């Protein structure tokens, strides 16, 4: 893993990975804060889509988006579907979701959403209810190749790591556009833990 330095604001465009906008922006709002994931997701699903609390179904939803082996101790627990967007929430069963969590979010349609548009301090997409103290772009490896990952540190003491990836193919010839958000307390959501998760992506 290689740090590329602190990023005080939105980074310039570098033609990096993309995620669908529109519903993609809705997805980002849902995954931006570990403490409100399920509350916000269930509300949206109640209004516009559907939700599951069946771990087996949540795992199946994740498998539709990306080929990912969840490591021991991290299990899919619930999910939300809103039109062409899907979110799956995973973590240690029975544990505080703020301590350690993984969100798999995907869009199967829509325009592109870019890595440089992810929330950073003072950026347009920063959650006003949850201040970002610092952002840092790091480099991890996925499928044997380097991938940029945005690491945000928040005033509530939590950190998260966000990356965008192409997912499984779709019938129309395209592919799922997938966002992974790995978050928790710094002593648990370590770079080594993040790489362990990413090593399970095929």
VENGI-V855308 format. One record per backbone hydrogen bond with DSSP energy under -0.5 kcal/mol. NH is the residue of the N-H (numbers start at 1). CO is the residue of the C=O. If there is no record, write none. Layout:
nh:NH co:CO
nh:NH co:CO
//
This chain:
nh:2 co:139
nh:4 co:137
nh:7 co:135
nh:8 co:6
nh:19 co:113
nh:21 co:111
nh:23 co:21
nh:24 co:21
nh:26 co:22
nh:27 co:23
nh:28 co:24
nh:29 co:25
nh:30 co:26
nh:31 co:27
nh:32 co:28
nh:36 co:33
nh:37 co:34
nh:40 co:36
nh:41 co:37
nh:42 co:38
nh:43 co:39
nh:44 co:40
nh:45 co:41
nh:46 co:42
nh:47 co:43
nh:48 co:44
nh:49 co:44
nh:49 co:45
nh:50 co:81
nh:52 co:79
nh:55 co:53
nh:58 co:54
nh:59 co:55
nh:60 co:56
nh:61 co:57
nh:62 co:58
nh:63 co:59
nh:64 co:60
nh:65 co:61
nh:65 co:62
nh:66 co:62
nh:68 co:66
nh:69 co:200
nh:70 co:68
nh:74 co:71
nh:75 co:73
nh:75 co:91
nh:77 co:89
nh:78 co:89
nh:79 co:52
nh:80 co:87
nh:81 co:50
nh:82 co:85
nh:85 co:82
nh:86 co:106
nh:87 co:80
nh:88 co:104
nh:89 co:78
nh:90 co:102
nh:91 co:75
nh:92 co:100
nh:95 co:92
nh:99 co:96
nh:100 co:96
nh:101 co:183
nh:102 co:90
nh:103 co:181
nh:104 co:88
nh:105 co:103
nh:105 co:179
nh:106 co:86
nh:107 co:177
nh:108 co:84
nh:113 co:19
nh:115 co:17
nh:117 co:114
nh:118 co:115
nh:123 co:120
nh:126 co:123
nh:128 co:126
nh:130 co:127
nh:133 co:131
nh:133 co:153
nh:134 co:153
nh:136 co:151
nh:137 co:5
nh:138 co:136
nh:138 co:149
nh:139 co:2
nh:140 co:138
nh:140 co:147
nh:142 co:145
nh:145 co:142
nh:147 co:140
nh:149 co:138
nh:150 co:162
nh:151 co:136
nh:151 co:149
nh:152 co:150
nh:152 co:160
nh:153 co:134
nh:154 co:158
nh:155 co:131
nh:157 co:154
nh:159 co:184
nh:160 co:152
nh:161 co:182
nh:162 co:150
nh:163 co:180
nh:165 co:178
nh:167 co:176
nh:168 co:65
nh:170 co:174
nh:173 co:170
nh:176 co:168
nh:177 co:107
nh:178 co:165
nh:178 co:176
nh:179 co:105
nh:180 co:163
nh:181 co:103
nh:182 co:161
nh:183 co:101
nh:183 co:181
nh:184 co:159
nh:185 co:99
nh:186 co:157
nh:188 co:185
nh:189 co:185
nh:190 co:188
nh:194 co:190
nh:195 co:191
nh:196 co:192
nh:197 co:193
nh:198 co:194
nh:199 co:195
nh:200 co:197
nh:201 co:198
nh:202 co:67
//
